[in-house]
Amino acid sequence: MADQKTTGDLRKAAEITDEQINAAVDAVLAKPDTGAFALGAFTLDLASAVAAHEPSAKALADPETKPGWRRTMARTAILLGRPEKA
C-alpha cells in the first residue's frame, strides 16, 4: 500500500509512543529474528524492517558494531518500517 504510514509517521501522530518504539528496539537487539511485534494498535515485523534497511541490516549483522550504533540503526529501521493495523 503506497500510502501506508511509517512507524515514524505514526509516532508523530501520537498513535505509537516512544516507549513502544524503545521496546521494539530492545526486542530486535535481544533477538534479531523477532517477527511480528505489537506497537499499540499496530504490528511491525521487526526482522523484515531491519532487512529492508540495508545500513541497519549491515550494522546489526557485524559483531564489531558498537552498541550505541547498533541501537541507533535498529531504531532507524523500526522508524522507517510500515506497521500494519492490528
Phi, psi and omega in degrees: 000120187293329183263012179294130184284151175278167175301320178299318177297317180293328176293316179299326179276003180062028175269341176228139183264163174299323180298320178293320178294316178299321178295322178294319178298312178302318182295315182289329177289325179285324183214093186302338181267019177300129179268238184300129181225130182284130174234085184063236181273013183235164176228135179232132174280104186296317180298320179292322179297317179293315181298328181286343180248097188307315179299323178292316180301317179295316182295319182284336179277342183271114181294345179275351181294133180293146184305319180296321179290322177301314180297316180299315182290324176297315179298318179301312180299319180293317179296330179275346180295160182241093182292154176263145174293130183284000000 
